[in-house]
Amino acid sequence: MNKTKKYISAFAALLLAVPVLAQVPAPATKQSKPVLLTGATLHVGNGTVVENAAVGFDQGKITYAGPQSGAKLSGYEVVDVSGQHIYPGLIQPNAQLGLNEVESVRATIDWREVGDFNPHVRSVIAYNTDSDIIPTVRANGVLMTQLTPVGGTLPGASSIVQLDAWNWEDAIVKADEGIHLNWPFMLLPSGDSEQDTKLKKMAEQREKTLTELSTMLRDAAVYKAGKHAQENLKLTALAGLFDGTKKLYIHANYGKEIIEAVTFAKAQGVKEVVVVGARDAVAVADFLKTNQVAVIYSGVHALPSRAEEDVDMPYKTPYLLHKAGVPFALDYDLSIHGIRNLPFIAGTAAAYGLDKEQALAAVSLNTAKILGIDKEVGSVEVGKQATLVVSAGDLLDMRTNKVTHAFIQGRKVDLSNKQLKLYEKFDNKYKQEQQAPVSTATTSHKH
């Protein structure tokens, strides 16, 4: 009877343990003691590389970053990471991470609102910190993201969050920092009369949309200048575009659309414009530079836009933008599950012209500058938040990327995740099968 009870207890414990392994790791507690990482190669994020470096941080802030010989700090917990590499935490812009979990399950999707003009919609309040995808992203060094709504002409406001939090309020790095605009596609005659009739109707709808957009922006500029007994949420949300407290992120790819959209926004009095997607950015590089417009380029791991383009055009576009003097950052836009590949698109850009440290900046400091958070994050410098990663190999190379430590605001992040658990599960299964003794049944039969 006692044996039976023991078996039942053991089986119950096993059943309880299985779901625990599948849970998202609990957020780390606030940094309680100062930490000093020693012996690694430091990649600051601004182009500087320091061999045999040390990085110290206390109360979530970096207190030292430089040669190990200069780290005269006392009372710090020393963590030896000799032979490894320290990088700033990577930042993924333009993403729906935590807003979409399972494509086939509608209840897990909350990235758009009904209607065409929704500048007052806040993406951050829908952010799910318990997403199974988030830990898989952190494991490759991506520690922050820009939550971006989709759908319609003005889908809403984006916010920047760090990826280790109990709820969306705790996750916020910068709330409602920009408004997103999906620029209507330009329509070109096809030469087919029936098709051109359809295109004409679509062009009329496009003009109507642009007229409504222009009216809303003008109303917002006037609204901002006065006092009102009753608040208009849509116009209030747009007001920051005219004093530079919010950026306008224009999603456009075609060169003529980029020029049209930026010109339109500037004419409306919008202070800061960023172009997202920007597949044709190189073709309009002079225009972007003249108008001081930054780019979030989305197409590194993509096919060329046109048959006549070089086959490697998407790969070398970051280098060409850098060469042309256009400020840019990179984002991984193929799927939210693939955001963990963000460091590898930077690695591809490095293989096609960019210097390795320039490629790192394109997913760290450059992104932070474009998003307006570079005073706090984006590089490993004294005074900034201790949001950084340690990798045993080159973070931008999928063959050697192996994140051993990650810290967000000085808090050590648990790097376990569902994918890692699955790997360990089946790795152990096949190891056990290989180690199992060979059956003697066949030998006995012969005798």
C-alpha positions as CSV (number, residue, x, y, z in Angstrom):
1,M,0.0,0.0,0.0
2,N,2.8,2.4,0.9
3,K,4.5,1.6,-2.5
4,T,1.3,2.4,-4.3
5,K,1.1,5.7,-2.6
6,K,4.7,6.5,-3.4
7,Y,4.0,5.7,-7.1
8,I,0.9,7.9,-7.2
9,S,2.8,10.8,-5.5
10,A,5.7,10.5,-8.0
11,F,3.3,10.4,-10.9
12,A,1.4,13.4,-9.6
13,A,4.6,15.3,-9.2
14,L,5.6,14.5,-12.8
15,L,2.2,15.8,-14.1
16,L,2.7,19.0,-12.1
17,A,6.2,19.4,-13.4
18,V,5.4,19.2,-17.1
19,P,3.3,22.4,-17.4
20,V,5.8,24.2,-15.2
21,L,8.5,23.5,-17.8
22,A,6.2,25.0,-20.5
23,Q,5.5,28.2,-18.6
24,V,7.1,31.6,-19.5
25,P,9.9,32.3,-17.1
26,A,9.0,34.8,-14.3
27,P,10.5,38.2,-14.8
28,A,13.8,38.8,-13.0
29,T,13.8,40.7,-9.7
30,K,15.3,44.2,-9.4
31,Q,19.1,44.3,-9.3
32,S,20.1,44.0,-5.6
33,K,23.9,44.1,-5.8
34,P,26.4,45.6,-8.3
35,V,27.8,43.3,-11.0
36,L,31.1,43.4,-12.9
37,L,31.5,41.4,-16.1
38,T,35.2,40.8,-16.8
39,G,37.5,39.4,-19.5
40,A,35.2,39.8,-22.5
41,T,35.5,41.7,-25.8
42,L,33.2,44.7,-25.5
43,H,31.3,45.9,-28.6
44,V,30.0,49.2,-27.4
45,G,27.5,49.7,-30.2
46,N,28.9,53.0,-31.5
47,G,31.7,51.4,-33.5
48,T,34.2,51.0,-30.6
49,V,35.6,47.6,-29.7
50,V,37.5,47.0,-26.4
51,E,39.5,43.9,-25.9
52,N,39.8,42.3,-22.4
53,A,37.1,44.7,-21.2
54,A,35.0,45.0,-18.1
55,V,31.4,46.3,-17.7
56,G,30.1,47.2,-14.3
57,F,26.5,48.1,-13.4
58,D,24.6,49.0,-10.3
59,Q,20.9,49.7,-9.6
60,G,20.2,49.1,-13.3
61,K,22.7,51.6,-14.6
62,I,26.1,51.1,-16.2
63,T,28.9,52.5,-14.0
64,Y,31.9,51.3,-15.9
65,A,32.6,50.2,-19.5
66,G,36.2,49.9,-20.7
67,P,39.5,48.1,-20.3
68,Q,39.5,45.6,-17.4
69,S,42.7,47.2,-16.1
70,G,40.8,50.5,-15.4
71,A,37.9,48.9,-13.5
72,K,38.8,50.1,-10.0
73,L,35.5,49.1,-8.4
74,S,34.9,47.5,-5.0
75,G,31.9,45.6,-3.6
76,Y,30.9,44.3,-7.1
77,E,30.0,40.7,-7.8
78,V,32.6,39.6,-10.4
79,V,31.3,37.4,-13.2
80,D,34.2,36.0,-15.4
81,V,33.1,36.0,-19.0
82,S,36.6,35.6,-20.5
83,G,36.7,34.8,-24.2
84,Q,33.1,35.9,-24.7
85,H,31.6,39.1,-26.2
86,I,29.5,41.8,-24.6
87,Y,26.9,43.6,-26.8
88,P,24.1,46.1,-26.2
89,G,20.7,44.5,-26.1
90,L,19.3,44.5,-29.6
91,I,16.1,46.4,-30.5
92,Q,13.4,45.2,-32.9
93,P,11.4,48.1,-34.4
94,N,8.1,47.8,-36.2
95,A,6.8,44.5,-34.7
96,Q,3.7,42.9,-33.3
97,L,5.5,40.7,-30.7
98,G,3.1,40.1,-27.8
99,L,0.2,41.4,-29.9
100,N,-0.1,38.2,-32.0
101,E,0.5,34.7,-30.7
102,V,-1.2,32.0,-32.9
103,E,-2.3,33.0,-36.4
104,S,-5.1,30.5,-36.5
105,V,-6.6,31.4,-33.1
106,R,-8.4,34.7,-33.4
107,A,-8.5,35.2,-29.6
108,T,-4.7,35.5,-29.5
109,I,-4.5,38.3,-32.2
110,D,-4.9,41.9,-31.1
111,W,-2.8,44.1,-33.4
112,R,-5.5,46.1,-35.2
113,E,-8.7,48.1,-34.6
114,V,-11.8,48.4,-36.8
115,G,-11.8,51.4,-39.0
116,D,-9.4,53.4,-41.2
117,F,-8.3,56.3,-39.1
118,N,-7.4,55.3,-35.5
119,P,-4.5,57.5,-34.4
120,H,-5.7,57.3,-30.8
121,V,-5.4,53.5,-30.5
122,R,-2.6,52.5,-28.1
123,S,-0.9,49.2,-29.1
124,V,0.8,48.9,-25.7
125,I,-2.3,48.1,-23.7
126,A,-2.8,44.9,-25.8
127,Y,0.8,43.7,-25.1
128,N,0.9,40.2,-23.7
129,T,3.9,39.8,-21.5
130,D,3.2,36.1,-21.1
131,S,3.7,35.3,-24.8
132,D,5.6,32.1,-25.5
133,I,7.4,33.8,-28.3
134,I,9.1,36.5,-26.2
135,P,11.6,34.2,-24.4
136,T,12.7,32.6,-27.7
137,V,13.5,36.2,-28.9
138,R,15.4,37.1,-25.8
139,A,17.6,34.0,-26.2
140,N,19.2,35.5,-29.3
141,G,19.9,38.9,-27.8
142,V,16.8,40.9,-28.7
143,L,15.7,42.6,-25.5
144,M,13.4,45.5,-26.7
145,T,10.8,46.0,-29.3
146,Q,8.6,48.7,-30.8
147,L,4.9,47.5,-30.6
148,T,3.4,48.6,-33.8
149,P,-0.3,48.4,-34.8
150,V,-1.4,47.5,-38.3
151,G,-4.4,48.0,-40.6
152,G,-6.1,51.0,-42.1
153,T,-4.5,54.3,-42.9
154,L,-3.7,55.5,-39.4
155,P,-3.6,52.3,-37.3
156,G,-2.5,54.0,-34.1
157,A,0.4,54.7,-31.8
158,S,3.4,52.5,-31.2
159,S,5.3,52.1,-27.9
160,I,8.7,50.7,-27.0
161,V,8.9,47.9,-24.4
162,Q,11.6,45.8,-22.8
163,L,11.0,42.1,-22.9
164,D,11.0,41.0,-19.3
165,A,8.0,42.3,-17.4
166,W,5.0,41.2,-15.4
167,N,2.6,43.5,-17.4
168,W,2.5,46.1,-20.1
169,E,2.8,49.0,-17.6
170,D,6.1,47.5,-16.2
171,A,7.4,46.8,-19.7
172,I,7.2,50.4,-21.1
173,V,10.4,52.1,-22.1
174,K,8.7,54.9,-24.0
175,A,4.9,55.0,-24.4
176,D,3.0,56.3,-27.5
177,E,6.2,57.6,-29.1
178,G,4.9,57.7,-32.6
179,I,1.9,57.5,-35.0
180,H,1.9,55.1,-37.9
181,L,0.7,55.9,-41.4
182,N,0.2,53.2,-44.1
183,W,0.7,55.3,-47.2
184,P,-1.9,54.3,-49.9
185,F,-0.4,52.4,-52.9
186,M,0.2,54.3,-56.1
187,L,-1.8,52.9,-59.0
188,L,-0.3,52.7,-62.5
189,P,-2.3,52.1,-65.8
190,S,-2.2,48.5,-66.9
191,G,-3.1,49.0,-70.6
192,D,-6.1,46.7,-70.2
193,S,-9.4,48.7,-70.4
194,E,-11.3,46.5,-68.0
195,Q,-8.5,46.5,-65.5
196,D,-8.0,50.2,-65.9
197,T,-11.7,50.8,-65.0
198,K,-11.1,49.0,-61.7
199,L,-7.9,50.9,-61.1
200,K,-9.8,54.2,-61.8
201,K,-12.2,53.4,-59.0
202,M,-9.3,52.5,-56.7
203,A,-7.5,55.7,-57.6
204,E,-10.7,57.7,-56.7
205,Q,-10.8,56.0,-53.3
206,R,-7.1,56.7,-52.8
207,E,-7.7,60.4,-53.4
208,K,-10.6,60.3,-51.0
209,T,-8.4,58.7,-48.3
210,L,-5.6,61.3,-48.8
211,T,-8.2,64.1,-48.6
212,E,-9.5,62.8,-45.3
213,L,-6.0,62.3,-44.0
214,S,-5.1,65.9,-45.0
215,T,-8.2,67.3,-43.3
216,M,-7.5,65.3,-40.1
217,L,-3.9,66.6,-39.9
218,R,-5.0,70.2,-40.4
219,D,-7.7,69.8,-37.8
220,A,-5.2,68.4,-35.4
221,A,-2.8,71.3,-35.9
222,V,-5.6,73.8,-35.2
223,Y,-6.9,71.7,-32.3
224,K,-3.4,71.7,-30.7
225,A,-3.3,75.5,-30.7
226,G,-6.5,76.0,-28.8
227,K,-8.4,75.0,-25.6
228,H,-11.4,72.7,-25.7
229,A,-14.2,71.9,-23.3
230,Q,-14.4,68.3,-24.6
231,E,-11.3,66.4,-25.7
232,N,-11.1,64.9,-29.2
233,L,-9.0,61.7,-28.7
234,K,-8.0,61.4,-32.3
235,L,-6.8,65.0,-32.7
236,T,-5.1,64.9,-29.3
237,A,-3.1,61.8,-30.4
238,L,-1.9,63.6,-33.5
239,A,-1.0,66.8,-31.8
240,G,2.5,65.6,-30.9
241,L,3.4,65.4,-34.6
242,F,3.6,69.2,-34.8
243,D,5.9,69.9,-31.9
244,G,8.3,66.9,-32.4
245,T,7.2,65.0,-29.3
246,K,5.9,62.2,-31.6
247,K,7.3,60.8,-34.8
248,L,5.3,60.0,-37.9
249,Y,6.3,56.5,-39.1
250,I,5.3,56.2,-42.8
251,H,5.1,52.7,-44.2
252,A,6.0,52.9,-47.8
253,N,8.2,51.0,-50.2
254,Y,8.0,52.4,-53.8
255,G,10.3,55.3,-54.5
256,K,7.6,57.6,-55.8
257,E,5.4,56.8,-52.8
258,I,8.2,57.6,-50.4
259,I,8.8,61.0,-52.0
260,E,5.0,61.7,-52.2
261,A,4.4,60.7,-48.6
262,V,7.4,62.6,-47.0
263,T,6.5,65.7,-49.1
264,F,2.9,65.5,-47.9
265,A,3.8,65.1,-44.3
266,K,6.3,68.0,-44.4
267,A,3.7,70.2,-46.0
268,Q,1.3,69.4,-43.2
269,G,3.8,70.6,-40.6
270,V,4.9,67.3,-39.3
271,K,8.3,67.7,-37.6
272,E,9.9,64.3,-37.6
273,V,9.3,61.6,-40.3
274,V,10.6,58.0,-40.5
275,V,10.0,55.8,-43.5
276,V,9.4,52.1,-42.6
277,G,9.8,49.3,-45.1
278,A,11.6,51.5,-47.7
279,R,12.5,48.8,-50.2
280,D,13.4,51.6,-52.7
281,A,15.3,53.8,-50.2
282,V,18.5,53.6,-52.2
283,A,16.8,55.0,-55.3
284,V,15.6,58.1,-53.3
285,A,18.6,58.3,-51.0
286,D,19.4,61.9,-51.9
287,F,15.9,63.0,-51.2
288,L,15.9,61.3,-47.8
289,K,19.2,62.8,-46.9
290,T,18.1,66.3,-47.9
291,N,14.9,66.1,-45.9
292,Q,16.7,64.5,-42.9
293,V,14.4,61.4,-43.0
294,A,15.6,58.2,-41.3
295,V,14.7,54.8,-42.6
296,I,13.7,51.5,-40.9
297,Y,14.7,49.1,-43.6
298,S,12.7,45.8,-43.7
299,G,13.9,43.9,-46.7
300,V,17.4,42.4,-46.0
301,H,16.2,38.8,-46.2
302,A,14.0,39.2,-49.3
303,L,14.0,38.9,-53.0
304,P,14.8,41.9,-55.2
305,S,11.8,44.1,-55.9
306,R,12.4,44.1,-59.7
307,A,13.7,41.7,-62.2
308,E,16.3,44.1,-63.4
309,E,17.8,44.6,-59.9
310,D,21.0,42.9,-58.7
311,V,20.2,39.6,-57.1
312,D,21.9,40.7,-53.9
313,M,20.3,44.1,-53.8
314,P,18.4,43.5,-50.6
315,Y,21.5,42.3,-48.9
316,K,23.7,45.3,-49.8
317,T,21.0,48.0,-49.4
318,P,22.1,48.7,-45.8
319,Y,25.7,49.4,-47.0
320,L,24.4,51.6,-49.8
321,L,22.3,53.6,-47.4
322,H,25.3,54.0,-45.1
323,K,27.4,55.1,-48.0
324,A,24.8,57.6,-49.0
325,G,24.6,59.1,-45.5
326,V,21.0,58.1,-44.8
327,P,20.3,57.2,-41.1
328,F,18.9,53.8,-41.0
329,A,18.0,50.8,-38.8
330,L,17.1,47.2,-39.6
331,D,14.0,45.2,-38.7
332,Y,13.0,41.6,-39.2
333,D,9.5,41.8,-40.7
334,L,8.9,38.3,-42.1
335,S,7.2,36.9,-39.0
336,I,7.0,37.6,-35.3
337,H,8.3,34.1,-34.6
338,G,11.4,35.0,-36.7
339,I,12.3,38.1,-34.7
340,R,14.9,36.1,-33.0
341,N,16.7,36.2,-36.4
342,L,17.2,40.0,-36.1
343,P,21.0,39.7,-35.3
344,F,21.4,37.5,-38.4
345,I,20.0,40.1,-40.8
346,A,22.6,42.4,-39.4
347,G,25.1,39.7,-40.1
348,T,24.0,39.4,-43.7
349,A,24.4,43.2,-44.1
350,A,27.9,42.9,-42.7
351,A,28.7,40.2,-45.3
352,Y,27.6,42.5,-48.0
353,G,29.5,45.7,-47.3
354,L,28.8,47.0,-43.9
355,D,31.5,47.0,-41.3
356,K,30.7,44.5,-38.5
357,E,30.3,47.3,-35.9
358,Q,28.2,49.3,-38.3
359,A,25.9,46.3,-38.7
360,L,25.6,46.0,-34.9
361,A,24.7,49.6,-34.7
362,A,21.9,49.0,-37.2
363,V,20.1,46.8,-34.7
364,S,21.1,48.7,-31.5
365,L,22.3,52.3,-31.3
366,N,20.9,53.4,-34.7
367,T,17.5,52.0,-33.8
368,A,17.6,53.7,-30.4
369,K,18.4,57.0,-32.1
370,I,15.5,56.7,-34.6
371,L,13.1,55.7,-31.8
372,G,14.3,58.5,-29.5
373,I,15.6,56.3,-26.7
374,D,19.4,56.5,-27.3
375,K,20.1,58.5,-24.1
376,E,18.9,55.4,-22.1
377,V,19.8,52.3,-24.3
378,G,21.4,51.2,-27.5
379,S,25.0,51.1,-26.5
380,V,27.1,50.0,-23.5
381,E,28.1,53.3,-22.1
382,V,28.3,54.8,-18.6
383,G,25.0,56.2,-17.4
384,K,22.8,54.2,-19.7
385,Q,20.6,51.3,-18.6
386,A,22.4,48.0,-18.2
387,T,20.5,46.3,-21.0
388,L,23.1,44.1,-22.6
389,V,23.9,40.6,-23.6
390,V,26.9,38.3,-23.4
391,S,27.5,35.8,-26.2
392,A,30.1,33.0,-26.3
393,G,30.6,33.8,-30.0
394,D,29.8,36.4,-32.6
395,L,26.2,37.6,-31.9
396,L,25.5,38.4,-35.6
397,D,26.6,34.9,-36.8
398,M,24.0,32.2,-36.5
399,R,26.8,29.6,-36.4
400,T,28.4,31.1,-33.2
401,N,25.6,33.1,-31.6
402,K,25.2,31.7,-28.1
403,V,23.8,34.1,-25.6
404,T,25.0,33.0,-22.1
405,H,23.8,36.1,-20.1
406,A,21.3,38.8,-20.7
407,F,20.5,41.7,-18.5
408,I,17.6,44.2,-18.8
409,Q,17.9,47.3,-16.6
410,G,20.5,45.4,-14.6
411,R,18.2,42.4,-14.0
412,K,19.5,39.0,-15.0
413,V,17.0,37.5,-17.5
414,D,16.1,33.8,-17.5
415,L,17.1,32.6,-20.9
416,S,15.1,29.3,-20.8
417,N,12.3,29.1,-23.4
418,K,9.9,26.6,-25.0
419,Q,12.2,26.0,-28.0
420,L,15.1,25.2,-25.7
421,K,13.0,22.8,-23.6
422,L,11.9,21.0,-26.8
423,Y,15.5,20.7,-27.9
424,E,16.5,19.3,-24.6
425,K,13.6,16.9,-24.6
426,F,14.4,15.3,-27.9
427,D,18.1,15.5,-27.5
428,N,17.8,13.5,-24.3
429,K,15.5,11.0,-26.1
430,Y,18.0,10.2,-28.8
431,K,20.9,10.1,-26.4
432,Q,19.1,7.5,-24.3
433,E,18.3,5.5,-27.4
434,Q,21.9,5.5,-28.5
435,Q,23.1,4.4,-25.1
436,A,20.5,1.6,-24.7
437,P,22.0,-1.9,-24.7
438,V,21.6,-3.9,-27.9
439,S,18.8,-6.6,-27.6
440,T,20.0,-10.2,-27.4
441,A,16.7,-11.6,-28.8
442,T,18.2,-12.2,-32.2
443,T,21.3,-14.0,-30.8
444,S,19.1,-16.3,-28.6
445,H,17.0,-17.2,-31.6
446,K,20.1,-18.3,-33.6
447,H,21.1,-20.6,-30.7
